[in-house]
Structure formats: structure tokens, C-alpha cells
Amino acid sequence: MATVSDLIRYVSQGTTIIWVGAGASVSAGLPDHRALAIKYLAHCSAHRKPGFSNLERAYRNQNYPELFLHGENIYGRDDLIAFLR
């Protein structure tokens, strides 16, 4: 199991993204998980690539972590990070 020090190191190295519960983000005016998934799906839809249907299926199944995982695998981590920023 990772320690807090391990997590800090992983985040600092750019190998980990921390997802905080929607309550904290929504209170700060950020979109909840579903709204973020809708925006990311639209972002990816603008330049569809093979495998895009996996994102659509994950969205239909309300499996948002899987949607972002497929997006990272298809469009690349840099694209996902740029979208999130």
C-alpha cells in the first residue's frame, strides 16, 4: 500500500492524478464527474479516433473512470491533462 510520501512523489512526478470527491469541486464551482465526462466526450468527439466508441459506451454505462481511462489510452495522457487544465 502506498504511503502519503509515495503519493506525493507520484503526483510530483506526474504519474498520478488525484480525484477528489465531487462535493469539494462542485462547491468551488467546478463540474461534477458527470458534467466533466460530458465535456471530455465532446472534446474527444471533435477529433474521433479508432476506439472512440469505448468512450461512448463507458458514458452510457455511467462508468466515468473508464471513460477517462479509454480517453487517455486513445488520445494520450498529454491531451487528457491539457483538457483537465
C-alpha angles and dihedrals in degrees: 000000000000119000125221088258090054091051092049090051093048093049091046090052091051094241096114137047119201116218112205121201115275093244093071094044097044091050087055091053097258123133120267120242094272094048090047090050091051091051092046092048089052090047091053092042089063089069107022118197132184107289095035089123087068089064091049092049092049089050093049089050090048088237096142098168088056090048091056092044092053090046091053091048094048103036100024136250093271091059092049093049092047089051093050093050 
